[in-house]
Amino acid sequence: MRRDEIFYYAQKTGKIRFEGQLRTDFKYPQDFDELKFNNIIKRIGITQTGEKEDIIHNLGMGQVNGKFVINNGGILFFGKNRELYLRQAYITCVLYKGKDKVKILDRKDFRDDPVTDYENTIKFLQQHLRLEYEIKDAGPRIEIPEIPYEALREGVLNAIIHRDYLEEGARVMVEIFDDRVEISNPGELLFGKEELGRKSVARNPVIFDMFFRLDLIEKVGSGINRIKNAVAQKGLKIEFQIDKFFTVIFHRPSDSLGSTFVRIKAQAQAQEAQVEIIDKLSESEIKILEICMNPASSKDILLKLGIKRSGSFKNSLTKLLKMELLNQTIPDSPSSPKQKYVTTELAKNIVNLDRKQ
């Protein structure tokens, strides 16, 4: 067997694990981040009643060899100066203009603990991917991402948890192109390609266990299947490239669908503006708009309102005309005895929206 084959077999059988390697060079407790430790054990529901070293040991992140020694897993989650000890353990997020890696519009390198890196990566994706806005029956606005967040989260988590941290020359990459999103991590599959989606083997069981304790993943089942199902519901295409790296490629909606996202967003914004207009109108002014759905004279409007001509009525007409919610049928002769008023298209939308509220 070649050296790389022996090494691969040792990883596959769990004889070599990155996260379990003890680090006598780590300055404990000087470079141990107490704040991160306290925050994470609080999130996973552990109450500290004894020594923190016992908790770290029970989490699989260190052990006592005469004195307490932390391992790579412990440095990943609780190290202050992580890049000094694990320079390969970071995520690079890039937004490109176009479909290739020529022009970079935005780039971020995240070098914190795995949980913070995950959260920052998701924020980067949310910042740069399109949203569809949907409003039903004048209810609250619903945001629908072009690629399901559930699928993106699973893709990022998979890359962090299953990457080969022993490979020091590569890191997790999250890349956004005009037509796709690629999430890749160094590390071959620990089983055959044909088993993808049917079998799950944790290359880094301690990291896996921490994300499970944080309720970000499930112990049973494949994240790959959850990715496939979430994307299938949106009718999008997805690819998996498997070699020395594992890459998930999410194909973004086409340009025509992208323009639909923009149009729907504009429609939602217009509807929000209409709601704001309604808030500026009195009940009688909305009633005037309803009456004028068919052209009506001042006399007709007053009769249907059941009131007499007054200054407030005249002010309401003037207000509605200035707001372009009413038009005059004879605009060149405002005082014509044959003058009538009719609602504009905007006013009709507002009346219909008000009826739904």
C-alpha positions in Angstrom: 0.0 0.0 0.0 1.1 3.5 -0.7 1.7 6.0 2.1 -1.4 8.0 1.3 -3.5 4.7 1.2 -2.2 3.7 4.6 -3.0 7.1 6.0 -6.5 7.0 4.5 -7.1 3.6 5.9 -5.9 4.7 9.4 -8.4 7.7 9.2 -11.2 5.5 8.0 -10.8 3.0 10.8 -10.4 5.7 13.4 -6.8 4.9 14.2 -5.8 8.5 13.5 -8.1 11.3 14.6 -7.1 14.9 14.4 -9.4 16.2 17.2 -8.0 13.7 19.7 -4.3 14.6 19.3 -3.0 16.0 22.6 -1.2 19.4 22.3 1.5 19.8 25.0 2.5 23.0 23.2 -0.8 24.7 24.0 -0.5 27.2 26.8 -3.1 26.1 29.2 -4.8 27.9 30.9 -3.3 31.1 29.5 -4.6 30.6 25.9 -7.9 28.9 27.1 -10.9 31.2 26.5 -13.0 31.1 29.6 -15.8 33.2 28.1 -16.2 30.8 25.1 -16.2 27.9 27.4 -18.8 29.3 29.7 -21.0 30.4 26.7 -20.9 27.0 25.0 -21.5 24.8 28.1 -24.5 27.1 28.9 -25.9 26.6 25.4 -25.6 22.8 25.7 -27.1 22.8 29.1 -24.2 21.7 31.3 -24.1 23.1 34.8 -20.5 23.6 36.1 -20.4 22.1 39.6 -16.9 20.7 39.6 -13.6 21.4 37.9 -13.8 22.7 34.3 -11.1 20.2 33.3 -13.5 17.4 34.1 -16.1 18.9 31.8 -13.5 19.4 29.0 -12.4 15.8 29.5 -16.0 14.5 29.4 -16.5 16.4 26.1 -13.5 14.5 24.7 -11.3 17.6 24.5 -8.5 16.9 26.9 -7.1 14.6 29.5 -4.9 14.4 32.5 -1.3 13.2 31.9 0.3 14.3 35.2 -1.2 17.7 34.3 -4.2 18.6 32.2 -3.5 18.6 28.5 -5.9 19.9 25.9 -6.3 18.3 22.5 -7.0 19.8 19.0 -10.8 19.5 19.6 -10.5 21.6 22.7 -8.4 24.2 20.9 -10.9 24.4 18.1 -13.7 25.3 20.4 -12.0 27.1 23.3 -8.6 28.3 22.1 -7.9 32.0 22.3 -5.3 32.3 19.5 -6.5 29.4 17.4 -4.6 30.4 14.3 -1.3 29.9 16.2 -2.1 26.2 16.8 -4.5 25.4 14.0 -3.9 27.8 11.1 -5.9 25.6 8.6 -9.1 25.7 10.7 -11.0 28.5 9.1 -13.7 29.3 6.6 -13.3 31.5 3.5 -16.5 33.0 2.0 -16.3 34.7 -1.4 -18.8 36.5 -3.6 -17.8 36.7 -7.2 -19.1 38.7 -10.1 -20.0 36.4 -12.9 -19.6 32.6 -13.2 -15.9 32.2 -12.7 -13.2 33.2 -10.1 -12.0 36.4 -11.7 -13.6 39.4 -10.0 -14.2 39.3 -6.3 -16.9 41.5 -4.9 -16.7 40.5 -1.2 -14.5 38.1 0.8 -14.5 37.2 4.5 -12.2 34.8 6.4 -13.8 33.4 9.6 -11.2 32.2 12.2 -13.2 32.0 15.4 -14.6 28.8 17.1 -16.5 26.4 14.8 -20.0 27.5 16.1 -19.2 31.2 15.5 -17.7 30.5 12.1 -20.8 28.6 11.1 -23.1 31.4 12.2 -21.0 34.0 10.4 -21.0 31.9 7.2 -24.7 31.7 7.2 -25.0 35.4 7.7 -22.7 35.9 4.7 -24.9 33.7 2.5 -28.1 35.5 3.7 -26.5 38.8 2.9 -25.7 38.0 -0.7 -28.5 35.7 -1.8 -31.8 36.9 -3.1 -35.1 36.8 -1.2 -38.6 36.4 -2.5 -41.3 38.3 -0.6 -44.8 37.0 -0.3 -47.8 38.7 1.3 -51.1 36.8 1.5 -54.4 38.4 2.5 -52.6 41.5 3.8 -50.9 39.4 6.3 -47.2 39.7 7.4 -44.5 39.6 4.8 -43.0 36.1 4.3 -39.4 35.9 3.2 -38.5 33.0 0.9 -34.8 32.5 0.1 -33.8 31.6 -3.5 -32.0 28.6 -2.1 -33.6 27.1 1.1 -31.6 28.1 4.2 -32.1 24.6 5.6 -30.1 23.2 2.7 -27.4 25.8 3.0 -27.1 25.2 6.8 -26.7 21.5 6.3 -24.1 22.1 3.6 -22.0 24.4 5.8 -22.4 22.1 8.9 -21.4 19.1 6.8 -18.2 20.9 5.6 -17.2 22.0 9.1 -17.9 18.6 10.8 -16.6 16.2 8.1 -13.6 18.2 6.8 -10.1 16.6 7.0 -8.4 18.9 9.6 -5.1 17.0 9.1 -4.9 18.6 5.6 -3.1 21.8 6.5 -3.0 23.3 3.0 -6.8 23.7 2.6 -9.8 25.1 4.3 -13.6 25.1 4.0 -14.7 27.3 1.0 -18.1 28.9 0.5 -18.3 30.6 -2.9 -21.2 32.5 -4.5 -21.3 32.9 -8.2 -24.0 34.4 -10.4 -25.4 30.9 -11.2 -24.5 28.8 -8.3 -23.2 28.4 -4.7 -20.4 26.0 -3.9 -19.5 24.7 -0.5 -16.4 22.5 -0.3 -14.1 21.0 2.3 -10.9 18.9 2.1 -11.4 15.2 2.8 -12.4 12.1 0.9 -15.5 10.1 1.7 -14.9 7.4 4.4 -17.1 5.1 2.4 -18.0 4.4 -1.2 -19.6 7.1 -3.4 -22.6 4.9 -4.0 -23.4 5.0 -0.3 -23.7 8.8 -0.2 -27.0 9.6 1.4 -27.4 6.1 2.8 -24.4 5.9 5.2 -23.0 8.5 7.5 -19.5 8.2 9.1 -18.2 10.9 11.4 -14.5 11.7 10.6 -14.5 14.0 13.6 -16.9 12.5 16.2 -16.1 15.0 19.0 -16.9 18.0 16.7 -20.0 16.1 15.5 -21.1 15.5 19.1 -20.7 19.2 20.0 -22.9 20.3 17.2 -25.4 17.6 18.2 -25.4 18.9 21.8 -26.0 22.4 20.4 -29.1 21.0 18.6 -27.7 22.0 15.2 -27.6 18.5 13.8 -29.4 15.2 14.3 -27.7 12.0 15.6 -29.6 9.8 13.2 -30.0 10.4 9.5 -28.1 12.0 6.7 -27.7 15.7 6.2 -27.2 14.9 2.5 -30.8 13.7 2.2 -32.1 16.8 4.0 -30.2 18.9 1.5 -31.7 17.0 -1.4 -35.2 17.2 0.0 -35.1 20.9 0.7 -33.7 21.7 -2.7 -36.1 19.4 -4.5 -39.1 21.3 -3.0 -37.8 24.4 -4.7 -37.3 22.6 -8.0 -33.6 23.5 -8.0 -30.6 21.4 -9.3 -27.9 20.2 -7.0 -24.6 18.4 -7.6 -22.1 16.6 -5.4 -18.4 16.4 -6.5 -16.4 13.8 -4.7 -12.6 13.5 -4.9 -9.9 14.8 -2.6 -12.5 17.4 -1.7 -16.2 17.1 -1.0 -18.2 19.8 -2.8 -21.9 20.6 -2.8 -23.1 22.8 -5.8 -26.4 24.5 -5.4 -27.6 25.9 -8.7 -29.3 29.3 -8.3 -32.6 30.2 -10.0 -32.1 31.3 -13.6 -32.0 35.0 -14.6 -35.7 34.9 -15.5 -36.6 33.6 -12.1 -34.2 36.1 -10.6 -36.2 38.9 -12.2 -39.3 37.4 -10.7 -37.7 37.7 -7.3 -37.1 41.4 -8.0 -40.6 41.9 -9.3 -42.2 40.2 -6.3 -40.1 42.2 -4.0 -41.2 45.4 -5.7 -44.8 44.3 -5.4 -44.4 43.6 -1.7 -42.8 47.0 -1.1 -45.6 48.7 -3.0 -48.2 46.9 -0.9 -46.4 48.0 2.3 -46.5 51.6 0.9 -50.3 51.2 0.4 -50.7 50.2 4.0 -48.9 53.3 5.0 -51.3 55.4 2.9 -54.3 53.8 4.5 -53.0 54.8 7.9 -53.1 58.4 6.7 -56.8 58.3 5.6 -59.9 58.8 7.7 -62.8 56.4 7.5 -64.9 59.0 5.5 -62.0 59.5 3.1 -61.8 55.8 2.4 -65.6 55.8 2.0 -65.2 58.6 -0.6 -62.8 56.4 -2.6 -65.2 53.5 -2.5 -68.1 55.7 -3.7 -65.9 57.0 -6.6 -65.1 53.6 -7.9 -67.7 54.7 -10.4 -67.5 58.5 -11.3 -69.6 60.5 -8.8 -70.4 64.2 -8.4 -70.0 66.1 -5.2 -73.7 65.8 -4.7 -73.7 62.0 -5.2 -70.8 61.7 -2.7 -72.5 63.8 0.0 -75.7 61.9 -0.5 -74.1 58.5 0.0 -72.1 59.7 2.9 -75.3 61.1 4.5 -73.8 64.5 5.3 -74.1 68.1 4.2 -71.5 70.1 2.3 -68.9 71.3 4.7 -65.3 72.6 4.9 -64.1 69.3 6.0 -65.6 67.5 3.0 -64.0 70.0 0.7 -60.6 69.5 2.5 -61.0 65.8 2.1 -61.5 66.1 -1.7 -58.5 68.4 -2.0 -56.4 66.0 0.0 -57.4 63.0 -2.1 -56.7 64.9 -5.3 -53.2 65.9 -4.1 -52.4 62.3 -3.0 -53.5 61.3 -6.5 -56.1 59.0 -5.1 -58.9 60.8 -7.0 -59.0 62.3 -10.5 -61.4 64.8 -11.9 -63.3 63.8 -15.0 -63.0 67.4 -16.3 -59.6 68.4 -15.1 -59.4 71.5 -17.4 -62.5 72.9 -15.7 -62.4 72.1 -12.0 -65.5 74.2 -11.2 -67.7 72.7 -13.9 -71.2 71.8 -12.8 -70.7 68.5 -14.6 -67.5 67.7 -12.7 -67.2 64.2 -11.3 -64.6 62.4 -9.3 -63.2 58.9 -9.9 -60.7 56.8 -8.0 -57.2 56.1 -9.5 -55.8 52.6 -9.9 -53.7 53.2 -6.8 -56.8 54.1 -4.9 -58.6 51.0 -6.1 -55.7 48.9 -4.8 -55.9 50.7 -1.4 -59.7 50.2 -1.2 -59.3 46.5 -1.9 -56.5 46.2 0.6 -58.5 48.0 3.3 -61.4 45.6 2.8 -59.1 42.7 3.5 -57.7 44.1 6.7 
